[in-house]
């Protein structure tokens, strides 16, 4: 569960960083200013990755709880019959 959370967090960070760097470069070309790539990392990609990681962790935890309860119920039904 935690490996999947870590993997999806890293993947979302990479995608967000790529898109934010591309957006920063396009913005700097349009405005004719130097691109501020640290802004893309600190204020866009990192918070996005932390948010996605938290959401993925909660969703995976809920899925594990649901699967545990379902297995427990099915084992009880199998034991009775």
N, C-alpha and C positions, 0 to 999 in steps of 0.2 A: 504494500500500500504506500509506504513512504518513498520507495524507489520510483513508483509511478508519479507521485506528487512531485518529487525532485526533477524527474525527467520532463514533465510537462511544464514545470516552472522555468527550467533552463531553456526549453524550446520556445516558450512564450517570450522570454527575455530576448532571445536571439532575433525572433521575428519583429518584436517591438523595436529593438535597437536598429535593425536594418531599415525598417520603415521610418523611424524617427530621424535617422541620419539622412536618408533620402529626402525627407520633407525639409529638414534643416538646410540641406544643400540647395534644393530648389528655391526655398525662401530667400536664401542669401544671394542667389543668382538674380532673382526678381528685384530685390531691394538693393543690389549692388553693395553688399557688405560682406565682411569675412564671416564664414560659417562658424557658429559656436557649437562644436560637437559635444562639449561637456554638458551643455543644456539637454541635448538629446538623451544622454546617458542618465543624468541625475534626475531630471524632472519629467521624463516621459517613460523610458524603458524600465528603469528600476521600480518605480511605483506600480507600473502595469504588471510586471512580473510578480511582485509581491501579492498584488490583488488576485491575480490568476492562481497563484500557488495556494492562497488561502481558500479560494473557492473550490479548487480541485481537491484539497485535503478534506474539506467538509463533505463534498459530494461522494468521495471514495469512502469516507467513514460511514456515511448513511447507507451506501450500498453494501458495505461489509456487515453492518448491523442487520439490514434486511435479509441478507443471505444467511446469516447466523440464525435468525429467528425462523426462517423458512426451513432450514435443515433440521432445526430442533423440532418443529411441528411435524415434519415428514417422518422423523425418527420416532416420534410418539405415535403417529398413526400406524407406522410399520410394526411397532412393538405390540399394539393393541390387536392388530389383525393377524 
